[in-house]
Amino acid sequence: MREEGLENRILRHKICAEALYMAFEETGLKIVADKKLRSNTVIVPYLPPNIDGDRFKEILKINYRVAVAGGVGKLKGKTFRIGSMGVVSKPEILKTVEGVLGSLLKLGYNPNLGLEEIRLKVEEVFSKVKLPKISLE
C-alpha cells in the first residue's frame, strides 16, 4: 500500500473494473447493475441463456484456474460474481476475461467479439492511465 499509494490503488481497482465491464459487455453479456451504480470491487454479469452456472464455474476453475462466485438469492444460477479488488492488475484481468470467454465458448455461447478483439480493448482501457509499477505479490 505504501509503495502504490491510496489514490493509485483506488484508480487501479477502478481501471480493472472498467476493463471487466467493457470486456463482458462487448462479448454480449449483460451486467446486473446500472452503469451509474456499478461497483469497482465486484462485477456481476448475467450468464447467457441456457448456460449452466455450476458447469461454467467448474470449467473456468479447472481449465483456466480462475475462480468466480455464483449469484445469490434471486440471481442464483443466473449470474456470476468477480472480484476486482486486491492483488489484481492487467495480467489477472486478461486471464479472467480469457477464462470467462473460453468457458462460455465451451458451453456453446456465441460472443459478439472474439478473444483477440477483447484483449485489444482491455489493453486500450489500461493504456488510458499511467499506473505506477509495483509488485503485487
ABEGO torsion letter per residue (X at the ends): XAAAEAAAAAAAAAAAAAAAAAAAAAAGBBBABBAAABBAABBBBBBBBGBBAAAAAAAAAAAAGBBBBBBBEAABGABBBBBABEBBBAAAAAAAAAAAAAAAAAAGBBBABBAAAAAAAAAAAAAABBBBBBBAX
